[in-house]
Amino acid sequence: QVRVVESGGGLVQAGGSLRLSCVASGSIFSSVIMGWYRQAPGNERELVARITSGGSTNYADSVKGRFTISRGNAKNSVYLQMNSLKPEDTADYYCNVIDYYGSPGYWGQGTQVTVSS
């Protein structure tokens, strides 16, 4: 069984910063892709950023230049540094860990981010 745990969400004013953390543990040897998704009320879950085991990254257009995804030193860990936050970034943020290509991966329970104007 694989457990994915996110942390670091909270309430922040517009223009502020937050850093989200995600760690996967349990029956997972390695992760080929780790990603962050978000879902705002009434919206579908969308990709925010993801990073491969080789370090390649891609971002949603709405967060380019403001958010940075990085792998942690701990195995199967990933961070999302969010700067210049906007009210439209308000959502539940979820971590997805893929252990092999073609797998749907594993999801955490999410961490809430609220950006006040």
Residue pairs with C-beta under 8 A, 6 or more apart in sequence:
1 26
1 27
2 24
2 25
2 26
2 27
2 28
2 97
2 99
2 106
3 24
3 25
3 26
4 22
4 23
4 24
4 95
4 96
4 97
4 106
4 107
4 108
5 22
5 23
5 24
5 25
5 108
5 109
6 20
6 21
6 22
6 93
6 94
6 95
6 108
6 109
6 110
6 111
7 20
7 21
7 22
7 111
8 18
8 19
8 20
8 21
8 111
9 18
9 20
9 93
9 111
9 112
9 113
10 18
10 112
10 113
10 114
11 114
11 115
11 116
12 18
12 85
12 113
12 114
12 115
12 116
13 115
13 116
14 85
14 86
14 87
14 115
14 116
14 117
15 84
15 85
16 85
16 115
17 81
17 82
17 83
17 84
17 85
18 82
18 85
18 113
19 79
19 80
19 81
19 82
20 36
20 79
20 80
20 82
20 93
20 95
20 111
20 113
21 72
21 77
21 78
21 79
22 34
22 36
22 77
22 78
22 79
22 80
22 95
22 97
22 108
23 72
23 74
23 76
23 77
24 31
24 34
24 76
24 77
24 95
24 97
24 106
25 76
28 76
28 97
28 99
28 106
29 99
30 53
30 75
30 76
30 99
31 53
31 76
31 97
31 98
31 99
32 52
32 53
32 98
32 99
32 100
32 101
33 50
33 51
33 52
33 53
33 96
33 97
33 98
33 101
33 105
34 50
34 51
34 69
34 71
34 76
34 78
34 95
34 96
34 97
34 98
35 47
35 48
35 49
35 50
35 51
35 69
35 78
35 95
35 96
35 98
36 47
36 48
36 49
36 50
36 69
36 78
36 80
36 93
36 94
36 95
36 96
37 45
37 46
37 47
37 48
37 93
37 94
37 95
37 96
38 45
38 46
38 48
38 89
38 91
38 92
38 93
38 94
38 113
39 45
39 46
39 91
39 92
39 94
39 110
40 90
40 91
40 92
43 91
45 94
46 60
47 60
48 59
48 60
48 63
48 67
48 80
48 93
49 57
49 58
49 59
49 60
49 63
49 67
49 68
49 69
49 80
50 57
50 58
50 69
50 96
51 57
51 69
51 70
51 71
51 78
55 71
57 69
59 67
59 69
62 88
63 82
63 89
66 82
66 83
66 84
66 85
67 80
67 81
67 82
67 83
68 80
68 81
68 83
69 78
69 79
69 80
69 81
70 78
70 79
70 81
71 77
71 78
71 79
72 78
72 79
76 97
78 95
80 93
82 89
82 113
85 113
85 115
86 115
87 115
87 116
87 117
88 115
89 113
89 115
90 113
90 114
90 115
91 112
91 113
92 110
92 111
92 112
92 113
93 110
93 111
93 112
93 113
94 107
94 108
94 109
94 110
95 107
95 108
96 105
96 106
96 107
96 108
97 105
97 106
98 104
98 105
98 106
99 105
99 106
